[in-house]
Each structure stands twice: as C-alpha cells, then as structure tokens.
Amino acid sequence: MQAVINARAIVPDASGSFCVQDDVAIIYDESIQAILPMQEFAHHAFAGPVFDAAGRYVSPGFINLHVHGCAGKDTMDEAPEALPLMAAMQAKHGVTGFLPTTMTYDMPAIHRALQRVRQAMQEPVEGARVLGANMEGPFISPVYKGSQKESNIQKADFAPIADYADVVKIITIAPEELHGDYHFVEQCQQAGIIVAMGHTAADYATAMDAVAHGIRHVTHLYNAQTPFHHRNPGVVGAAFDSEAICELITDNVHLHPAAQRLAWHAKGGRNIVLVTDSLRACGLGDGESELGGQRVWVKGMRATLADGTIAASVLSLNDGVRIFRDNTGITTAQAVELVTKVPAKELGIYNTCGSLIKAKRADMVIFDEKLKVDQTIIGGRIYA
C-alpha cells in the first residue's frame, strides 16, 4: 500500500463533472483504496511509502486514442522494441493507456502491426498500457488523403479485419465511399469497433447520415475533411451539429487557437477528446523523419511532407491539455476530462479507469500548473 499526500485531486463531483479537491491523500495499491482529506489521513495509521505532491495536481492517467509514433518508433515498425519504447515515452508525459495507430499501408503490413499490438495487450510492456489499436485507413478518400499513401487506399471491407476484432478499437473511414451501404459499419459495431469518419470528402448531408448510422467519432476534426462553409457546412458542420465525439490535435499547428475555442463552444464543452496524432519524430527535435513510408521534415512543432502537407504532430498529450486549456480559458479539471473520462467512456472502460474513484485502477498522473509531469503511476506502480 502507498499514498500520495497533499494533493489537489481532480475528481468527479456529484454530477460526474471533474473538479479539484484540495488537500487530500490518495491511498492505493493496484487500485485506489481511499481518497481522504489530509486532516483525516493525519489520524490514519498508514505505514506504507508516501509521496508528497506538495500541492500539485493528481488526476486520472491520460488516455491517448491516436498516436502513430514517438521516440523514433512507429506502430508500423517491424522491430519488437518499437511499441515498448513508445509506451515508455507516453508514460513520461502522463499517458497510462494508448491506442497505437496504423497508417494506410498494404493489408499484410497492417495485419503484422495489429498482431504486434495484440501481443502487447496480452503481454503488457513497460510504460503506458496498450489498450488496442486505432486503424487510420486504408478505407479513406484519396481526395483528403493528407499524409496517407494514396496507392494503398482501399474500399471498406470487414473481411480483412475480422480476425483482429479483439485488437481494433477505432477505425477511420470515408463514409461517402460506402455509397449508402452501411453493412461494413454494422459489422464493426457488432464486433465492438468504433467507426470514425475522417480523411473524407463527405458533404454535410452524407456526414449527418453517417452519424445517424452509428459513425459517431470524427478523426482529427478540421483536418483532412470538408471544412465548414455557411452554405456547405461539410463534415465540420456535421460534427458541430451532432453528438459525434471529435478529436482535436491542439498543437496550434493543426488548429488555430480560435478554431479550438469554436469547437469547445460549438460542442457545448462535450464530446471532445484531445489526441496527439504524433509521429516517430515526437521527442526527437528538428530534422528529417518518416510517416507511412513517406519522408517528413520537422521544424519546431510543424511536421510536413515534401509538398508542405502537414504530417501528424510532434505533440505530447500533457502539452496538448495545457495548450487547449490556455486557448479556451477552461479549468484544468475540465481539460483533463477530455483525455481521461471522455476517451475511457468511449472505449467502454470507464468502469475501471478514467477517474479517481475508490476501487478503480490506480492509474494516476501528478503534474504542476503548467502540466509538467512529475510522476506517472500505472496500476499502482510508480513509473516516472
């Protein structure tokens, strides 16, 4: 048994919304055993190791739903050390669970990547837990391919992924390419796979029809999709006009701060999840890198293909939370919900993680006002 004391704990209030509870102690082993006021803890006969948070925040561990790579490694890499190194770096930035994300490759390469993810799920690696895989393509539109390789784009077909239904948690498709036939979506739903729209040329009506048929997740809102126009609202308009959960890459490169604020207000502060969509160059600084078999150049926070197309990000999730909080003026607790409660609920794991509640997994992150991570705790084990 261990404890974190003198914490500003980010916990659910009576309505379930996150708030800050000051001066508390959290007692835990593999799961949270108690959350107590410090005054009560002082009279508690506790003999285990104690970490003094010294007034820093303690929140649920972050969940990153969309990450291609970091630390020089990528989900598509054949090397066995790739996922462990990614998991280690994610944990350093407060992430306790993540979805390694595939690219639009040939199907055999995608299958090999999914098999590696399955192995990491079954034999946990050091660092953030691998919760499953996010398939970004190959069932997308060539019109909005972004940094995906066009020659590998295919029509949506459930057969090639049927054997990996236990691994794939989210899959991105271009709904207009279904031409009104939602059988693929139904098959995914029956298998428990979340279907997202992204890299799509869908108009507003098609996107809203897709939402009505269960495609209620939008991959990196604003990017690689039809934009909002007052006479043609596009995918962005459909995202704002529905209950779809919208990913935001809040690095101030993919999205202007005003676009981030508009998304927050348009969605009423609900159904937003912050992601990194990071590539292998994340954490390595400026220079040449790779994504989806294509050369990428990184300078500062911007990663681009040779033609200038923005190619994923070099963002860490704790920085994404800080940037979005500062751009929108919301509270730290509100921002934390978007990387904990929202993704955990969407993945169907909120009963075990995603909030600081007694009996849930002891997945926690300790950070300061600037979201600088001091310590990450995963299943009760202090990682960093």
ABEGO torsion letter per residue (X at the ends): XBBBBGBBBBBBBAAGBBBBBBGBBBBBBABBABBBBAAAAAABBBABBBBBAGGBBBBBBBBBABBABBGGBBAABABAAAAAAAAAAAAAAGBABBBBBBBBBBAAAAAAAAAAAAAAAABBBBEBBBAEBBBBOABBBAABAEABBAAABBBBBAAAAAAAAAABABBBBBAAAAGGBAAAAAAAAAAGBBBBBBGBABBAAAAAAAAAAGBABBBGBGBGBBBBBAABAEAAAAAAABABBBBBBBAGAABBAAAAAAAAAAAGGBGBBBBAGBBAABGAEBEBBBBGGBBBBBBEABBBBAAGBBBEBABBAAAAAAAAAAAAGBBAAAAAAAABAAAAAAAGAAAABGBBBBGBBBBBBBBBAAGBBABBBBGGBBAX
